[in-house]
Amino acid sequence: MEQSVNESQLWEAFQAGDEEAYTRLYRLHVRAMYRYGLSLVPVSEAFVLDCIHDVFTEIWAKRQRLTVPDNVRYYLLKSLKTRILHLLKRQERPHQFVSQNDFDDLWAEPSAEELQAQEEESTHRQALVKRLIDQLPPRQQEAIRLRFVENLEYTQIAEMLSMNRQSAQNLVFRAIEKLRNWLTPSFLFFFHDFF
């Protein structure tokens, strides 16, 4: 919870025109945005970087009109996806020059504070999902754990639970739908690979 409070304060400082807070927001989220952007569609690294920079340019320009998001990463990932899909739909490609420094910044070592914040956020999310999984019926709990913790195929899950493959898939699907309904939207990006 402290992570979101700190990010809210950082966002408010950025909205007030604090360039250091703006830079920290960029550094905290650029790697995740970069990975997510590349996973969406087969586009060039330069295109994804341009879209990330477009997002940050736009939020700086509109900073005084923005509200404080419940989850900054969710907001930035969603903004990036919107930007990428918009440009692809219009079949435009930004042609700005991307310097080597732009790529170097992506792989700069995070500070101890950034690492601790990321670890706390990850721990909090894992604890939340574990609590939610514990609320599922026992068969759904088992199916979810076999699928996502043990990485078993549906055929193997079916054998473990003495059912056919389709029933195993249905069981996992129903469990995921329950988790989707319980999770806040801000957590869905974190688990989009599973859902």
C-alpha positions in Angstrom: 0.0 0.0 0.0 2.9 2.3 0.7 4.1 1.9 -2.9 0.8 3.3 -4.3 0.9 6.2 -1.7 4.5 7.1 -2.8 3.6 6.9 -6.4 0.5 9.1 -5.8 2.8 11.7 -4.2 5.2 11.4 -7.1 2.4 11.9 -9.5 1.1 14.9 -7.7 4.6 16.4 -7.7 4.9 15.8 -11.4 1.5 17.5 -11.9 2.8 20.5 -10.1 5.7 20.7 -12.6 8.4 18.9 -10.7 10.7 17.6 -13.5 12.6 15.3 -11.1 9.3 13.5 -10.2 8.5 13.3 -13.9 11.9 11.7 -14.6 11.5 9.2 -11.7 8.1 8.2 -13.0 9.7 7.5 -16.4 12.6 5.5 -14.9 10.2 3.5 -12.7 8.0 2.4 -15.6 9.9 2.6 -18.9 11.2 -1.0 -18.8 7.7 -2.4 -18.2 6.2 -0.2 -20.9 9.0 -1.3 -23.3 8.4 -5.0 -22.6 4.7 -4.6 -22.9 4.8 -2.6 -26.1 7.0 -5.2 -27.8 4.7 -7.9 -26.7 1.6 -6.3 -28.2 2.5 -6.4 -31.9 5.6 -7.2 -34.0 7.0 -3.7 -34.3 10.5 -2.2 -34.1 12.1 -1.2 -30.8 12.4 2.4 -32.1 8.6 2.5 -32.8 7.8 1.3 -29.2 10.3 3.8 -27.7 8.7 6.6 -29.8 5.3 5.6 -28.5 6.5 5.6 -24.9 8.0 9.0 -25.4 4.7 10.2 -27.0 2.9 9.0 -23.9 5.3 10.8 -21.5 5.2 14.0 -23.7 1.4 14.0 -23.7 1.1 13.5 -19.9 3.5 16.3 -19.3 1.5 18.6 -21.6 -1.8 17.6 -19.9 -0.4 17.2 -16.4 -2.6 19.8 -14.8 -5.8 18.3 -16.2 -5.0 14.7 -15.3 -6.4 13.0 -12.2 -4.1 10.9 -9.9 -4.5 7.3 -11.2 -5.2 4.5 -8.7 -2.3 2.6 -10.3 0.3 4.5 -12.2 1.7 1.5 -14.1 -1.8 0.4 -15.2 -2.5 3.9 -16.5 0.8 4.1 -18.4 0.5 0.7 -19.9 -3.1 1.4 -21.0 -2.0 4.8 -22.5 0.9 3.0 -24.4 -1.4 0.4 -25.8 -3.9 3.1 -26.9 -1.1 5.0 -28.6 0.4 2.0 -30.4 -2.9 0.8 -31.7 -3.9 4.3 -32.8 -0.7 4.7 -34.8 -0.9 1.2 -36.3 -4.6 1.8 -37.2 -3.6 5.0 -39.1 -0.6 3.1 -40.5 1.7 5.9 -39.3 5.2 5.4 -38.1 7.0 8.1 -36.1 10.3 8.8 -37.8 12.1 10.7 -35.0 15.7 9.8 -34.4 16.2 7.6 -31.4 19.6 8.0 -29.9 21.7 5.3 -28.3 21.1 7.1 -24.9 17.4 6.2 -25.2 18.3 2.5 -25.3 20.9 2.9 -22.6 18.4 4.4 -20.2 16.2 1.3 -20.5 18.9 -0.9 -19.1 20.3 1.5 -16.5 20.5 -0.2 -13.1 17.5 0.7 -10.9 18.2 2.4 -7.6 17.9 0.6 -4.3 14.7 2.6 -3.7 13.2 1.5 -7.0 14.1 -2.2 -6.4 12.6 -2.1 -2.9 9.4 -0.4 -4.3 9.1 -3.0 -7.0 9.7 -5.9 -4.6 7.0 -4.5 -2.2 4.5 -4.1 -5.0 5.2 -7.6 -6.3 4.9 -9.1 -2.7 1.6 -7.2 -2.2 0.2 -8.5 -5.5 1.2 -12.1 -4.8 -0.3 -12.0 -1.4 -3.6 -10.6 -2.8 -3.8 -13.2 -5.5 -3.0 -16.0 -3.0 -5.8 -14.8 -0.7 -8.2 -14.7 -3.7 -7.2 -18.2 -4.9 -7.8 -19.5 -1.3 -11.4 -18.3 -1.7 -12.1 -20.5 -4.7 -13.7 -23.9 -4.3 -11.1 -26.6 -3.6 -11.3 -28.2 -7.2 -10.8 -24.8 -8.8 -7.9 -24.0 -6.5 -6.2 -27.2 -7.4 -6.8 -26.7 -11.1 -5.4 -23.1 -11.0 -2.3 -24.3 -9.1 -1.7 -27.2 -11.5 -2.0 -24.8 -14.5 -0.1 -21.7 -13.3 2.2 -22.9 -10.5 3.1 -26.3 -11.8 2.7 -25.3 -15.5 0.9 -28.5 -16.4 -1.0 -28.9 -19.7 -4.8 -29.4 -19.7 -4.4 -33.0 -20.6 -2.2 -33.6 -17.5 -4.6 -31.6 -15.3 -7.5 -33.7 -16.6 -5.6 -36.9 -15.6 -4.7 -35.5 -12.2 -8.3 -34.6 -11.5 -9.9 -37.7 -13.2 -11.8 -35.8 -15.8 -11.7 -35.1 -19.5 -9.6 -32.4 -21.1 -12.5 -30.1 -21.9 -13.8 -30.3 -18.3 -10.3 -29.4 -17.0 -10.2 -26.4 -19.3 -13.7 -25.3 -18.2 -12.7 -25.7 -14.5 -9.6 -23.4 -15.0 -11.7 -21.0 -17.1 -14.4 -20.7 -14.4 -11.7 -20.1 -11.8 -10.0 -17.4 -13.9 -13.4 -15.7 -14.5 -14.0 -15.5 -10.7 -10.5 -14.1 -10.1 -11.1 -11.5 -12.9 -14.3 -10.4 -11.2 -12.6 -10.1 -7.8 -9.4 -8.3 -9.0 -9.4 -4.6 -9.5 -8.5 -3.5 -13.1 -5.1 -2.2 -11.9 -4.0 -5.8 -11.3 -5.1 -7.2 -14.6 -2.1 -6.0 -16.5 0.2 -7.7 -14.1 -1.5 -11.0 -14.7 -2.5 -10.5 -18.4 -0.4 -13.5 -19.5 -2.4 -15.8 -17.3 -5.8 -14.4 -18.0 
